[in-house]
Amino acid sequence: QLQASGGGSVQSGGSLRLSCAVSGFTFADSAIAWFRQAPGKEHEGISCINWSDGKAYYVDSLKGRFTISSDNAKNTVYLRIDSLKPEDTAVYFCAASNTNCTYAKYHYWGRGTQVTVSS
């Protein structure tokens, strides 16, 4: 089970830290990723992190303002978003794969958390 939280309404230029709490999942050689879906648009991948070694990957077009991290003791993955823009408005989801980021196939999805950025 994955549960995303931490979304909200913020002004442009602000920051948010989203959390993805993971439970009931075998973590060995697994990966957790963040996606988002803006109104009327397809799912968009943002970042992925390997649970075992913490290696992080980012979609090239979104590098720089997004930072993924994990706290293995808390079974939680975070996504920090800085310098928020109105175009970041979307529902943000976390997803899990039984393989690492390089070979990830996301079979497990959590409910999303809404992020709304006003100008």
C-alpha positions as a printed NumPy array, in Angstrom:
array([[  0.   ,   0.   ,   0.   ],
       [  1.247,   3.451,  -0.873],
       [ -0.172,   6.681,   0.459],
       [  0.87 ,  10.062,  -0.847],
       [  0.385,  13.159,   1.264],
       [  1.671,  16.678,   1.686],
       [ -0.045,  18.393,  -1.199],
       [ -1.853,  21.67 ,  -0.882],
       [ -2.407,  25.11 ,  -2.335],
       [  0.683,  27.279,  -2.556],
       [  1.744,  30.437,  -4.308],
       [  4.139,  30.454,  -7.186],
       [  7.722,  30.355,  -5.978],
       [  6.936,  28.357,  -2.874],
       [  8.022,  24.856,  -1.916],
       [  6.336,  21.657,  -0.869],
       [  7.518,  18.316,   0.413],
       [  5.357,  15.379,  -0.542],
       [  5.507,  12.101,   1.334],
       [  4.827,   8.571,   0.169],
       [  4.305,   6.111,   3.004],
       [  4.886,   2.521,   1.901],
       [  3.559,  -0.538,   3.687],
       [  2.978,  -4.205,   2.957],
       [  5.697,  -4.22 ,   0.342],
       [  8.922,  -6.193,  -0.072],
       [ 11.626,  -3.606,  -0.372],
       [ 14.601,  -5.632,  -1.557],
       [ 15.869,  -4.326,  -4.905],
       [ 12.734,  -2.252,  -5.348],
       [ 12.081,   1.288,  -6.456],
       [  9.649,   4.023,  -5.616],
       [  8.795,   6.709,  -8.142],
       [  6.787,   9.889,  -8.313],
       [  4.457,  10.76 , -11.15 ],
       [  1.996,  13.534, -11.701],
       [ -1.078,  14.107, -13.778],
       [ -2.261,  17.572, -14.662],
       [ -5.845,  18.174, -15.749],
       [ -6.404,  16.861, -19.25 ],
       [ -2.885,  15.482, -19.539],
       [ -1.203,  12.088, -19.408],
       [  0.707,  10.748, -16.437],
       [  4.163,  12.277, -16.328],
       [  7.125,  10.628, -14.636],
       [  9.184,  12.823, -12.342],
       [ 11.732,  10.834, -10.401],
       [ 12.628,   7.379,  -9.135],
       [ 14.74 ,   6.18 ,  -6.233],
       [ 16.214,   2.74 ,  -5.577],
       [ 15.263,   1.549,  -2.136],
       [ 18.475,  -0.436,  -1.618],
       [ 21.124,   2.146,  -2.489],
       [ 19.217,   5.437,  -2.607],
       [ 20.306,   6.175,  -6.151],
       [ 17.952,   8.732,  -7.645],
       [ 16.922,   9.354, -11.208],
       [ 15.098,  12.328, -12.684],
       [ 13.306,  13.056, -15.909],
       [ 15.604,  15.443, -17.769],
       [ 12.956,  18.095, -18.32 ],
       [ 12.228,  18.304, -14.588],
       [ 15.739,  18.245, -13.176],
       [ 16.664,  21.009, -10.817],
       [ 13.484,  21.791,  -8.897],
       [ 12.578,  18.292,  -7.763],
       [ 14.461,  16.304,  -5.146],
       [ 13.584,  12.729,  -4.239],
       [ 14.792,  11.122,  -1.037],
       [ 13.974,   8.168,   1.151],
       [ 13.895,   7.326,   4.827],
       [ 14.156,   3.56 ,   5.002],
       [ 13.512,   3.486,   8.727],
       [ 10.18 ,   5.202,   8.161],
       [  9.387,   3.365,   4.915],
       [  8.773,   6.748,   3.362],
       [  9.874,   8.417,   0.159],
       [  9.776,  12.173,  -0.212],
       [  9.566,  14.545,  -3.121],
       [ 10.548,  18.116,  -2.51 ],
       [  9.446,  20.645,  -5.095],
       [ 11.057,  24.067,  -5.077],
       [ 10.228,  27.231,  -7.014],
       [  6.736,  25.988,  -7.695],
       [  5.063,  27.184, -10.875],
       [  1.397,  27.189, -11.862],
       [  2.19 ,  24.481, -14.412],
       [  3.163,  22.195, -11.508],
       [ -0.516,  22.027, -10.609],
       [ -1.4  ,  18.345, -10.744],
       [ -2.248,  15.28 ,  -8.738],
       [  1.   ,  13.714,  -7.593],
       [  1.211,   9.928,  -7.245],
       [  3.798,   7.545,  -5.932],
       [  4.259,   4.083,  -7.374],
       [  6.353,   1.047,  -6.512],
       [  8.252,  -1.475,  -8.558],
       [  9.71 ,  -4.825,  -7.517],
       [ 12.821,  -4.005,  -9.527],
       [ 15.162,  -1.067,  -9.358],
       [ 14.643,   2.16 , -11.27 ],
       [ 16.531,   1.027, -14.349],
       [ 14.133,  -1.869, -14.97 ],
       [ 11.099,  -0.581, -13.098],
       [  7.578,  -1.642, -13.89 ],
       [  5.13 ,   0.045, -11.614],
       [  2.454,  -2.391, -10.546],
       [  1.607,  -0.677,  -7.272],
       [  0.092,   2.775,  -7.15 ],
       [ -1.118,   4.915,  -4.321],
       [ -3.798,   7.534,  -4.211],
       [ -2.497,  10.889,  -5.228],
       [ -2.188,  14.175,  -3.447],
       [ -3.328,  17.4  ,  -5.077],
       [ -0.871,  20.239,  -5.591],
       [ -2.31 ,  23.56 ,  -6.711],
       [ -0.022,  26.476,  -7.482],
       [ -1.434,  29.96 ,  -7.89 ],
       [  0.337,  32.802,  -9.645]])
